[in-house]
């Protein structure tokens, strides 16, 4: 049998422990796919005394990254720590000492991807990161390899399982956001501080990575417009259902007149379509390629073993040489492709507006007049009795025909600045397919 490949695992948290367990418990199966045994030579973690239920000898676990980076017998390192630092310094150290790196750290790649890719190429190493986006769904390989013959036209995705669990549970139970967030935390779907999940940060970082691969354009994730789910309430859910839609947090990247339009925000998704039917902690990604047409990917986007599965698959790809070959062109910028800043691009779509209008004559005509001034035509209007939770305000729901995102933003600003509303307008994009 061929000589084993020795791997270092940096980080023994939930995912790191899962990777070690999978490499050990499925060793025979993994050997068949890799063509040689893969063994965990060393592991690095903050607390070496913690019992993780792993069959790792005590002398193989330490707190020093140099025990992996300086060990010449280790050729592949799985970097499974979160955050930006010390993760960035650790990855550079590993690359500079000749290790190919597999990582699940989306925040690191979204912030420092081009820099780290350049360092890896300079040292003749590779970075594999399937687990950084959508957990066990092989979306990175799909875009970077399987769809390489296609010019990607658009990406739409539910990229955060926590927010999707919250929204789909609110919908099913008729419960409010705060109540379901507490349930998600109790079940372990949401952290004690869930802000990166519910404010759209996590999904935006993943969208930045996917767009880098799909469009050859690097957009700092902090520049991508994002809106979280904190403002979604049960009344909005009910209005959406009445119209035949469900609300999901959707990440969108789309070519538009030679520019790239991007957004992460709650959106209405038509009942019966794949995004609308994605429930619980599942993720989903819809891609449209110019040759292959629409494709859809669905699966668990987080969790110990789904993410560990993606990490181990990347380790196998690295061992057999596939990762090194594909990494040569991974994330290479397309200097002749999309241009301009994302703020200049337009998403042309229908919109859902909930306006808390004053209960007096002439208000509806005033609002529709403002929309008309901005070139926005109306598809339907729903006006409910003002005796509900909104008090004296009348919840007015308007569905528009397709219009540009800048036009609807200006119209909403105009409406909210008028004296005919008693609260901020909720504006959600509408996805019909």
Number of C-alpha atoms within 10 A of each C-alpha: 6 8 9 14 18 19 26 28 26 29 21 24 17 16 23 26 20 23 27 23 20 17 22 17 12 11 15 14 11 20 17 10 14 20 15 19 21 23 17 21 18 23 29 23 20 14 13 16 10 9 7 14 8 12 10 16 10 11 9 14 22 19 14 13 20 14 18 26 25 15 16 12 13 21 20 29 27 28 25 26 24 17 11 17 11 10 19 21 11 18 28 17 17 25 26 18 18 21 29 27 27 29 26 25 21 27 22 21 22 25 19 14 21 16 11 19 20 15 17 24 15 12 14 15 24 29 27 26 24 27 30 27 28 31 28 25 25 17 23 21 18 15 21 18 13 11 18 14 13 15 14 24 18 22 24 22 25 29 31 30 28 26 32 25 24 28 28 22 20 22 21 10 10 15 17 18 19 13 11 19 24 15 16 21 15 12 10 12 21 22 15 11 9 15 14 18 21 22 20 26 21 23 30 33 25 23 29 28 26 23 23 22 22 26 23 19 21 19 19 16 20 13 14 21 15 20 19 19 21 15 11 17 17 16 15 18 22 16 17 21 16 11 14 13 22 28 30 26 28 29 25 21 26 23 18 18 11 12 18 26 23 28 23 27 22 27 23 26 24 21 18 14 14 17 28 22 15 20 21 17 22 22 27 26 22 18 23 19 19 13 11 13 11 14 11 15 16 20 17 20 23 25 17 16 20 20 27 27 21 26 30 22 21 24 28 23 19 24 23 14 13 12 24 20 12 16 19 15 13 22 22 17 15 13 9 7 12 17 15 10 13 19 15 12 21 20 20 17 16 23 24 22 20 22 25 23 27 20 18 11 8 10 15 17 10 14 22 16 15 18 21 13 12 17 14 21 17 16 13 12 15 13 14 11 13 17 11 11 10 14 12 16 22 23 27 20 23 19 21 21 16 18 18 16 17 15 16 24 13 13 19 21 12 14 22 18 12 13 10 20 20 17 14 15 19 15 20 18 24 22 20 15 11
